[in-house]
Amino acid sequence: MRWRTGLQTCVYFAIIAALVACSIDASAQVTVVNNHLSVTMATNGDVTVRTVLVDPFIPPKLDILTMTMTLRVEDDADRIYSALIRANGNAQSLGERRAQPLSWELRGTPALRSQNSVSCFWIVEMPEPIGTDPDYDKNPEDLVIERTVTLIREFVEIRHRITNIDNVTHVIGVRLFLNPRLDPNSSAGPFYVPGMPPIIKEKEFYSAEMPEIWLTTLSRTQTAFSLKGIVKGGDATPPDRLVFGEAGHLTADNWDFTLNEFFNLEFQDSAVAYYWMPFTLSPGASVQFITYVGLNLATAVSIGGSYALFVDMPPQLQTVFGDNLLTPEIEASFPVPNPFKVNVTLLNYSDTPLTDTTLILQLPPGMSLPAGSSPTQSIGVVPANSEANVSWDVNVEGWVQGYVTINLVGMAFPGKVHNLPIRLVVPAQVQRFFMSGFHMLCLPYPVLNAYPPTALSFTGSLKLARWDARSEKYRFFPYDIREVRPGESYWVYFDTPTTITLNGARFLKDTEVPVTVPLYAGWNQVGNPFPQPIYLGGLKFAIAGSPLALNYEDAVIDGYIHSFIFFWDNSAKDYAPPKSGNDVLLTPWQGFWVYAKRDVLLLFDRPQFIGSLQVRKGSLQKNVGNPIWRIRISATAGELKDTHNLLGVANGASDGFDDFDIPEPPRPSPSIKLAFVSVDRGKAYELCYDIKSASSKRKVWDFVVSCDVPEAEVKLQWEFESFPKMAKALLIDLDAGKSIYMRTSASYHYKNDASGKRQFRVIVDEEGVAPLKVMQLRAVQLRDGKIAISFTLSHDAKVDCTIRTLTGRLVRKLSRSEIVKRGQVTMLWDGKDAQGRQVPSGVYMIVVQPTTEDLRTVTATTLLRLR
């Protein structure tokens, strides 16, 4: 602390006066309450949030949340203090114990700031260096910390404002600890965030991967009552670090927290901590951190800018079999409720009326409002501390399925514009439209009669096949396939656009779940057996006869399956890029390929939802890393294509088959396929991604292009990613005996022969970094009048040789279109110009210019006296 300037003194007294004014009629502890929650601030500044709402799933008068705040401060001497701010206290330096402690004092008592909010404030005094004159610090206050907690319907806004009232800059960090509780006799259980499985082990997130919300429930099976935290969006201040952990562990380690994977958050007291990493706070400056936590009652919530939006609508629709008598069309099934109602409550939680208040509902394709309804509703004026309600009826077309997003826009003055995405789960129906061509099809419902034409209500010649991993060949209907089963997928080819209707569709019984599909070593065609989308992280795998089922993560790590799966893209007539990770959506009707490394059972569990947030079962943490460099290669023949092939090198990869490599899935016929050939421990693998070790500078890849269309024109194309500047890549057509440098050409063409297969090799040499040189250049006239131009090349290159007069006029150009190997090179000139005329005697310049595949070039010149 130093002497304050006049401006800083004014800032200081203005802040203190404003805060003290809130405490004029305050009692020892203060409580605010609404129809949902109550907030009590104790005399030491601690806050407790309690339920009020009478609900069959929510215990009344339950303390659902407590909190603490830790301040991290660095002083002028680089000492670090970690202070748990409550009541009055002090904290020693984390390093130098001889230093004076940092201290704080709660001024006044907690107070009502408005009818819905309570607040308190602390004064923090920074320690002075050892040996400082006691009279040196005339104004000991350095920081003001204000805590304000506001009730916003079923949520609380937790706001901490820190103001630097010193005349020097301070480096501070903030940690907010929240301890939720969902039962009088038990703490909170697991946490959930979008795109992740239940968090049952301690886990942390940083800025780039920060989730927008989190939920917590009593357990994974008791999910009717849950709490929600809003991490991003509205006025929430996203933390730099978010940690879910065991409450005692989080409390003990405080700021310097490290994860302990042995704590099970499902059976121990779990909590969450927000970290805002150290930052500089200049004199007179303020910073605030806002967090929202509340009951998970509304489907979607957005809070900020003096008002909040609460959306109440079905988080997911259901399916009813049969015809909807309320529509003119004849359906085999339909979603309900349809239309469904979107109810929106706009709460003005400020002390100022809102004007020009408008709400706009933006619908995705396949959803519409009834005739005469407008997506824009004008509310006008919303008085202070009051709410307004609007609603829409929304129609859903039968082809809509999966996760769809409705967007709600809110506008008011004064206030901010809210853009609130609302997620809805729409189940697949028994009727589905397919474009012509190939499809990987799976059934979202079981059927009473599984005979393919009957099950699919298909008349005509049904072209249906399924891959048999044991024989490594396709089996076809009607010879080898007599029924279609849930959890399996099939190739179906439609000559024209076709609508499929499942005949005799029904719901899976509880005794039929999990749906079990045997996987055999190699590629297997499987599919989501449910009408709702499920996540790849929700699958389980087990060895036959074993009671233990592994989640997706453990099945990959333990070598049951490969992490990547493939979907077929009908519009592209090719596979989509391979996908992996827990958040890969497995949509109804769409099959996929999974590669099993051994015989194993695949278990499809019924998807579990908390609202519209789907619970996943595993968290793939095994990271195989990214290639250091790679080359993407595609093969096309007319409309046939195989575009997702990649070779490269990576740290940690081996030259054999490992988790860096991705096998090439089988294709339907007709097709074109590019597959790298890798032999590992005597077994040959066909790969679409072949990533090798980075240990050596020279690497070789062999691949085969297969095309079952005779005489087709085949084109190979490639592109480089992060490829070393000095490295060279050579493509060799082993069957034709041709080679091209891949850096100077972007494609290669050939005509498919009767065999339907072509063998290639790619050689990459990273040692090509030595300078390009032309050495021992000579030009000698031979007895027959021809001129032998000889030189030595240091690298393989294309060579241009020009003959010029001494004034620089071009006489003749000699070029080699093919690559010239390094070493001794001889080129012959017949002594004639470009028009075939004999040139006169005299002195000529011989200019040799080689160009390597990576476009390095050099020029060498010598003189020739022509007789």
N, C-alpha and C positions, 0 to 999 in steps of 0.2 A: 504494500500500500504506500502511495505517495500522497503529497498534498494535492487536493482536488482543485481544478480550475473552477471559475465561476459557473460555466455552463454545466460541468459535471455535478456541481452542487445542486443546481436547479433540477437536473434530471433526477438526482437522488431523492430530493425532497418531494418531487412530483410523484415518483413511484411510491414512496412510503406513505404519502398522504392518501393516494388512491387506494392503497391496500388497507390502511388503517380505517378508512371510511367504511369499508365493508364489514368491519368488526364492531361497529358502534353498539348494536343491540345483540351481540352474539352471546350465546351461553357456552358452557364448557365444551359441549359437543353439539354438532349441528346435523340435522337430518332433513333431506328433501325426499319427496315421495310422489309417484304418479300411479297410474293404474297397473303398471307392470313391475316396477322396481322401486327400491328405496336406496338412497346413498347416505351413509353416515360417515362424517369426518370427526375422528376422536381428537382429544386435546393435544396429542403428540403429532397430529397431521396424518395419521394412518387412516385409510379409507376402507370401508366394507360395503359391498354391494349385496343387497338382499332381494329375494323374490317377493312379490306382492300378488301377482296374477293368480287367480284361482283357475287351475287347469288340471285335468286328470293325469297329465304326464309331467307336470312341474310341481315339485313339493313347495308349499307356501312357506314363507318366512325362512327360506334357506339362504345362508351366506354363500353366494356363488362366486365371489371374487374378493381377494385381498391383494394389496400391491405395496411395493417399496421402490424407492428410487436411489440409485447410487451415482455419486458424482466423482468423476476422475479428473484431477487437476494436476498440472505441471507448473512449478514455480520458476522463478528466475534462475535458480541454481540447478535446474533440471531434476529437482526432486519430484516424485510422483506420490500423490495422495489419493486414496480410495475411501470415500466417505459415504456411509449409509445414512441418508438424510431422513431423520425422524427425531422428533422432540428437540432437545439440545444435546450437543456432544462435540467431540473432537476426534481427530484421526492422526496418527503418526505417519511420517513418511515411510513408504514401502522399502526404502533403501537406507537412508541415514536416520537412525533413531535419535541422534543427538539434536536434531533440528526441532524447532518449535512446532507444535501440532497445528494442523488446520482445524478451525472450529466453526460451528454454526449454532444459530440461536433461532428458535421459533418465536416470532414477534406477535404479540397479541394472542388471540384465540381464533379457532376456525369460525368462519362467518358465512352468512347467506350472501351470495353475490347477486342472485336473482331468485325468482321463485322456483327455479329448477336447478340451481347450481350452488355449490359450496366452494370455498377457497381458503387458503392459508398461505403464509409466506415465511421464508427463512432469510436471515442475513448470514453470509459466509465471510469469515475473516481469513485471509491468507497469512501464513506465517512469515515473519521477517527473518533475514539472515542472522546467524549466530553472531552475537557481539554487537547487535544494533542498539543504538541509544534508546532506552525505554520511551523517551519523549518524542522519538522520531516519527512514530505513526500517530498523527493527530486525528485521523479519521479512519478507524480500523475497518469499516465495512468495505468489502471488495465486490461481492456478488449478491444479487437478490434472486432467490428462487421462489417463484409463485406456482402453486398447485391449484388448479381449478377442475372440478369434476361436475359435469352437467348431465342431467337426465334428458335423453332424446328418445321418447317412447320406450321401447324395450332395450335400448342401448344406453351406454354411458360414454361420454366423451372425456378422456383423461388428457388434460393439457398441462404441460410444464413449460413455463417461460423463465428463461435465465437472462439477467441483465448485468452487464459489466459496469459497475459504478466506480471503478478504480480509474486511474489515469494511465495505466499500462495495459498492454494486451495480455490476455490469459489463454492458455491452451486447456480446453476442457473436453470431457467426454461424458456421455449419459447412458445409464443402464436402467431400464424399467423392468421390474420383475412382477409377473402376474401369476397368481396361484388360484386357478379355478377349482370349484367344487360342485358336484352334481348330485350329492346324496348326503344326508346328515351324518351318516356313519362311514362315508367313503369319500375319497378325493376323486378328481377327474381321472379318466382312463386314457386311452390312446388319443392322439391328435390326427387330424386329416387335413391335407392340403390338396388342391386340384392337381391332377397329373401325377400323384404319388399314391402308394399303398398306405395303409394305416401306419402311423409312426409309433412303433412299440419299443424302439430303441432310441437312445439319445441321438439327435440329429440337428444339424445347423445349416442355415442358408445364408448366402451372401448376396450382395446387391444385384448381380446379373441374373440370379435365379430366384429372386425373392417372390414368394407366392402372394397373390392378391388377398386371400383370406385364409383363415384356419378354422377348423371345427374341433371340438372335443366332446366325447361322449363318456358315459359311465363305463362301457366296455364295448367290444366289437359286436356283441349280440344285443346289448341294451342301448338302442340308438334313438328312441322316441324323444328323449330330452337331450338337447345339445346346446352348447354355447358357440358363438361365432366371434372371431376377431377380424376386423378389417385392417389389413396391413398396408394396402395401397388403394388409392382411389379416394375421391372426395377431398376433404381437407387432411386426411391421414398423412403423417410424415413417415415415409418408408424408412425403416432402419437400415443400417449398413450390414448388420448381422442379426439373425433371428435364430434362437436356440430353443429347442424342445428338449427338456431333460427332467430327471428326477428332482423333486423340489428341494430336498435336503442337500443334494449335490450342488444344485445351482446356487443355493443360499451360501453354502460353505466356501465355494470357490469364487463367488462374487464376480468381479470383473475378469480376472484371469481364469476363465473357465475352459476346460478341455473335456471332450466327450469321453464317456465311459460306456462302452457297448454292453456291459454286463447288467446294467439297470434295465428292468422290464417295465415300461411305462404303463402297461395294461394292468399291472398288479401292484404298482407302487405310486406314491403321491407324485403326480406329474405337474409340470409348470412350464411356462414360456417366458423367455427373457428377450427384450429388444435392446440392441446396442447401437448407439450413434457414436461412431469412432471419434477420437480427439480432433478438435478443430480449433482455430484461433477465433477469439472473441475480442474485438477491439474496444477501447474505452467508449462508453455510452451506448454500445450496440446491444441488441437483444436477439435472442433466438428462441423459438418455441418448438415443442415436440407434441404432436397430437396422435392419440391412439383411440380406437373405438372397439368396445367389447360389449356383447349383449346376448340376449336370448335368440336362438336360431328359430324364429317364428315366421318371418317373412321369406318369401321365395328369393327376393333380391332386395338389396339396400344400397343406397348412396347417400352419404351425409357430407355436408360442407356448404360454405357460403351462406350461412344463416338459415338454410332449410334442408330438409331431408326427404327422400322418396322411399316409400315402403311399398313393395309390390307383393300382392297376394294372388297367386294363380296356381293351378296344378303343376308341380314340378315334373310330372310325367303323365302321359295319357295311357289308357288301357285299350285292349282289343275286344270287340264283340264279334262273334261269328254270325254270319247270316246277312240279310239285306237290311239296309237302313230305310225304314218305311217313310222317313221324313224327307228323303231325297228322290228325285225322279230316276236316277240311275239305279241299276241293279248291281249290288255289290255282293261279294262273298264274305267280306268282313269290313269293319269300319272302326275308327278310333273314337273313344269316348273319354270325357265329354266333348261333344263337337256340335255346335261351337262351345268353346271354353271361355270363361270370363277372366279378364285381366282387371283386377281391382288395384287402384293406386291411391295411396294416402300421401298427400304433401303436407308435411309438418313444418310450420314456421316456428322455430324454437328461439327466435331472436325477440328483442324488445321493440322491433320496428316493423310496421306493416309491410307486406310485400305487395307490389303492384305489377300490372302487366304479366300476370302469371299464366304460363301456357305449358301444356304437356303435349308431346307428339309421340305417337306409337309407330315405330318403323318395323314393318313385317318382312320376313324373308320370302323368297319364291315358294308358292304352294300354300300360303296363308293369306287370308283376305278378311275384310270387314263386311258385314251385311250391307246390302244396298241402302244408301242414304246415310250411312255412318261415316264420320270423318275421323281420320287419324289424329287430327289436331283438336284439342279441347282447351278453350280459354276459360280460365278461372277468374281472372281479374284480380281483385284485392283479397289477400289472406291476412287477417288481423294478426297482431303480435301474439305469440304463444298459443296459436290455434292451428287447426288443420282443415284441409279440404279434401274431398274424395271424388274421384272420377272412375269410370270403368268402361271397358270395351268388350264386346263379344267378338271372338276370333274364330273363323272357319278354317279347317284343315283339310286339304285335299288328300285323297287316299294314297298318292304316291310318295308323300313325305314320310321319311323315316329317319331314325337316328337322333343325334344331337342337333338341334336347330337353335338359332339365336335370334331373339327379338330385342330390339333396342328401344329404350325409352329415353326421350330427351326432355329435360325440364329447364324452363327459363323463367326468371323472375327478377324484379328490380326492387331493392338492391340485392344482389346475389350473383352466383356463378351459374354457368351452364352445366347441367348434369347430363352425362351420357352413360346410361346404365344398361349394360348388356344383361339379358335375362335368358338363361339356358333352359330349354325344354327337351325332355326325352319323349320321342314319338315312336311307338313300336311299329315294326314292319307288319304289313297286312298280308293276307294269303294270296293276293293277286299282285303280280309284278310284271312290268313291261321291260323287254330286252330288245336292244338293237340287233341287227343281223351280225353274224360272225361268231367268234368263239367267246364263251363265258365260263368262268369257274363258278359253279353254282352250288349252294348248300341250302338246306331247308331250314327256315326259322321256326317251323312247327312240325311235330310228328304227324303222320297221316294214318288213317285206318287201314288203307290198302297201299302197301309200299311198292307195288309193281310200277316201274317208272312211268309208262304212258298213263296209267290210272292215277297215280299220285300227282302227276303234273297236268292232268286233264289235256293231254297232248294227242292230237289226231295227226296221222301222217307218219312219215318215217322219222323216228327219233334217233338222232345222232348223239350218243352219250357214251363216255368212256371214263375210266378211272385207272390211275397208275397203281401197279402192284409192286411195292418196294422189294418183295422177296424175289420175284422173277425179273425185276427191272424191265418191265414192259407193260404196255397198256392192255387192259381188259375192256371188252366192248359189250354194249347191249345189242342184241338180246342173248349173245352167246355165253358170256361170262358174268354178266350183271343181271340179277333178277329182282333186286329191290334197292331202294334208296333209303339210307339210314341217317338219323340225326347225328351231327358231329362230323360226317364225312362230306367231301365235296367232289364234284364231277365236272368233267369237261362236257359242255353242251354246245352244239353248233346249230345256229338258226340260219336258214337260207334267207329269210325275210324278217323284218321286225315282228316280234311275237310277244303276246301276253300269256303268261303262265298263271294258272290258278290251282292252288293246292286243293285237292279233292279229299274231303274228310279230315280236314285239319283239326287238331285238338291241342290242348295245353299239356305240357309235360307234367306228370304226376310227381309228387315229392319223392316217391319211391324210385323214380327214374333218374333222379338227380343225385350226384353228378352224372352227366352223360359221359360214358367211358368209351374211348376209341383206341384200339391197339395201334401203336406205331412200330414200324420195323426199321431196322438200320437202313438209312438212306432217306430218300424223299418220300413224303406222305402228303396226300391231298386231304385236308380237313377244313372245317368251317364252323362258325358260330351257330349252335343249335337253338338259340333263343331269339325272340323278336326284338329285344333291346340290344343296342351295341354293348360289347364287353371289351375289356382291355386285355392286351397280351399279358400284362402283369397279373391278371386274375386267373391264369391257367395253372393247373397243378399237374405233376408228373409222378408216376410211381412204377416201381418194378412189380411185375405180376407176382402175387402172393405175399407182398410186403404191405404191412399196415401203414407204413410211412409214405406220405406224399410230399414231394418237394415243390415249392413255388418256382415260378419262372426263373428267378435269380439263381436259386440253388441248383436247379436243373441244368442251367448253363454252366455254372461253376463246377459242378460235379460231373460234367461230361455226358449228360443224358441227351441234350439237344444242342444244336447250333443256335446262337442268339438271333440270327437274321431270318426273316420270313419273306415270302414273295406273294404279291397280288398280280393278277392279270388285268391289264388296262385295255378294254375292248376298243376304245376310241383310238388309242395309239397302235393297236395290233401288236403289242409287245408287253413284257413285264414292266411294272412300275419299278423304280429304284428299290433295292432291298431295304427293309426296315427292321429296326430292333428297338427294344426299350419298353418299359411298362406302360407308357402312354400311347402305344400303337393301338388304334381302334380296330376292332374286329366287327364289321358291320353285318347285319342280317343279309341273307341271300348271297353274300360274296365269300367264296372259298379262298383258301390260301395254302401255300406250301410250307411245311415245317420239316427240317432235316434232323432226323434222329441219329445219334452216334451209336446207339444200341437199341435193342428191343425194349420198349417201355410203354406204359399206358398213359394216355392223355385224358385228364379229367376236366370237364367243363362244369364249373360250379355256377349255380344260378346267380346272376348279378345282384349285388346288394347296394341300395341307394340310401343316402341320408339327404333327403330332399332331392335335388338333381345332381348332387355330388356322388359319383359312383366310387365305391370302395374297391381298392385293388389289393392283391395278396402278396406282392413281392416287390423288391426294389433292386433292379439290376445295377450293381455297383462295380462289376468287373469292367475295367477300362482297358481295352486293347490298344489304345493310343491311336494317333493319326499318322499316316504315311509321311515320311520326310519329303518325298516327291512321288509323283505318279503320272501315268499316261492312260488316258481313257481311249478305248478302241471300240468302234462300232462296225457292224457288218450289215449291209442291206442288199436286197435283191428285189427290185420293184417295190411292192407294198410290204414285203417281208422284212423284218428288221430284228436285230439283237443289239441294243444300244448301250446296255449297262455292263460294260466290261472294263476292268481296271488292273493294271500292273503297277508295281511300285516297290519301295523299300521303306522299312520302319524299324526304329529301335525296338528291340525285344522280339521281333519276328524271327522265325526260322526259315530255312529254305524248303522245309517239308510242309505238310498240311498241319495248320494250327488255327487258332481262333482269329488270326488276322485274315485268313482266307475264307472265301464264301463259295460253297459249291454251286454249280450251275444246275438249275432245276430243269426237268424234262419239259419239252415243248409239244404242242399239238402239231399235226401235219395238215397242210404243208407249212414248212418253217425254214428259217435259217438260224444257225446256232454257232456262236463263237465260244470255244471253251479252251482255257489253258489246261495243259496236261501236267499234273504233278504226281510224282511217284514217291511215296513215303512208306518205308518199311515194307516194300514189296507190293503195295497196293496202289493202283492208279486212281486218281481223282480228277474229275472234270470240274474246273473252277471258273467262275465269272470274275472273282477278285483273287488275284494271286500276288500277295505281298511277301517279299523276301527279306532276308536279313540285310542290315546295312553294314555288315562287317567287312565286306569286300567291295572293291570299286568296279568289278566287272561282273555283270549278271546276265543270265541267259533265260529266256522264257520260250517255251514251245506252246503253240496253240493250233487247234484244228478248226476250220470253218466247214460246217456241214450244211448242205442245202439240198432238199429233195425235189427241186424244180430243175429238170434237165435244161441245159443250154442257157441258164439264167445268167445275166450280167451281174456280177457281184462286185460291190464296192466296199473297200475298207477305208475308214477315216479315223483320225486320231487327233487328240489335243493334249498339250502338256500342262501340268500343274506343278508349280514350284520346282521345275526341272533345273538342275545345275547348269549355269551358263556355259561352262567349259566342257560339259559331258556330251557324248555323241550317242545316238540311237540308230541302229541299223535294222531294217526289216528285210528278212530273207524269205522269198518264196521257195521253199525246199523242193517242191515238185517241178517248178519251172526253171529253177536255177537262176533266179533273178534276185537282185538286192537293190534297195533304195535307202537313202538317208532320210530319216523321218523328220528331221528338222528343216530340210530344204524342200520337202514334199508333204502335202497334207492328206494324200489319199493314194490308193492303189486299186487298180481294176483288173479283173480277169473274168473269163467265161467259165461257168461251171461245166465240168466234164461228166462222163457217164458214172464215175465212181461217186459223185456227189460230195467228195471230201477234198480239202486242200490243206496241206501242212505248211506252217509258217514258224519262223523263229525271230525273236527280237533279242538283239544284243545291245546292252547299254554299257558303255565304258566311261567311267568318271575320271579316268587317268589322262584324258585328252586335254591337259592343261598346258603342256609345253608350247612355246611359241611356234607358229607356222613358219617354215623356212624353205626357200628355194636355194639349193647349194650346187656349186660346180656347173653353172650354166655355161654351155658352149654351143656354138653353131659352126659346123664344118661342111664345106662344099665337097661332095663326093665326085668320083670320076664321071658318073653319068649325069652330072649337072644338078642333081638333087641336093638338098641341104638337110643334114641331120642335126636336129636341135635336141641336145641331151642335157639333163639336169637331174638332181636328186631332190625328192620331196620328203619332208619330215613327217607329213600326215597324209592320210587318204583325203582326196579332194577332187573336185571337178576342175579341169584346167582349160584356161583360155590362153592361146598364144597368138599374138598379132605381129605382123611385119609392117614396119613403118619407114618412111623416108626420114632423113635427119631433120626435116622441117615438121615432122609429126603427121604427115598425110598417111592415111591407112592404105596399105597395099593389099594385104591379105589377112584373113582371120582363120586360124586353125583352132578347132575346139574339140574337146572330148565330152560327149554327152553323158557317158557313163562315168562312174567313180573310178578314179585312177588310184591304185594302191601306192602306199608310200614306198620310197626306195628309188631306184634308178628308172628314169622315164626317157623315152626317145620318141620324138615326133618328126615326121618328114614333111618337107616343103618342096614342091616340084619346081619352084622358081618362077611361078606364074602369078599374075594378079587375080583379082576376084572375077574378071571377065575372061580368064583363061589365056591372056597374052603373056608372052615371055617378058619379064622385066629387064630393063637395061642394066649393064654393069654399074657398079657403084657401091657406096656404103649404106647399109640399112640397119635399123634398130630392130632387135628381136626382143619382144616384151612378153614375159611369161607371168600369168596371174592365176594362181590357184585359189579356190574357194572351198572351205570345209563345210560340213553339214551344219555347223553352228554359225555359219556365215562369216567366219574369220577369213581374211584375205590378205595377201601380200603381193608385191610386185618386184620382179627381178628383170634387169635389162642387160643386154650385151650387144656388141657391134659385130656386123658381118660384112666383109668386103667380098662382093660378088664379082666373079671374073666374067 
